[in-house]
Amino acid sequence: MSASYEKYERYGNDEEANSCVNGQKICLKPNHETQPKWIAEIGAVDPRRLGKPKNYRYRIEIITKKGTKEWLKQFETKPENEPGRYAIPSDELSTFNDEYVISISIAKRGADR
C-alpha cells in the first residue's frame, strides 16, 4: 500500500522555522520576496554543507498531497547535479502552499550538524 502523501524538507533559522510551522506554509523572507524557496526530497540535502550553522538550525518537514512531485519537477533546476531539489519561484509559492501542503513540522538539528 503506497502512502497518500509525500514528504519534503528544507533547512532554516529559528525565525523561518517558527513562521512556517505557525502559519503551516512556506513563507518568504522580508527583503527576499522575489527569490525562490528551495525544498528537497528527504535526504537529498546534506545540511552540514549549507553554510553558517546558525542559518540552518531547524529541519522543516513538509507533508504534501500525493502528486506534488509531478508539479515540482518543473522547478528542478539541476537534476544531474542536485537531484531531488526544487526551487519554487516566489510567484508559485501560494499555489504550493494552498494546493499541495498538508502540514509542516519542525525539529531542531542535533549538535553534530
Steps between C-alpha positions, in 0.01 A plus 500: 500500500654832398488815710232756425746781556855610415770643729748778429738702710687827518732644760468842656563722798283543811287777351427319175428168671257654746332704227452188287359284778275774640358590160513142365652632179838582350557871548704755310766688696468878523715668233519167311149500354616424145738214582395136463455273800701180480358173624633148456400141515588350836875437519591682177679778689789465744426783745864509613588642157245783491700779657499668839342257749302779670309550174398133480426399860162351418381227271161594359299195392227562245226241452327544166228337297591210278589631154700797626821363349348514152419868550844571652690347207457822303715670766779242515782720375801265510374141486842366401694671780234551766229238453194531717541874563243750386506882480140613533471851350359761735199552273416126520538469877135574574397222259735260679373603844129507412475198272767257618607556863321285758714582804836635611704401803842603625783337693815658630805339348745309717831638620685279248379712212 
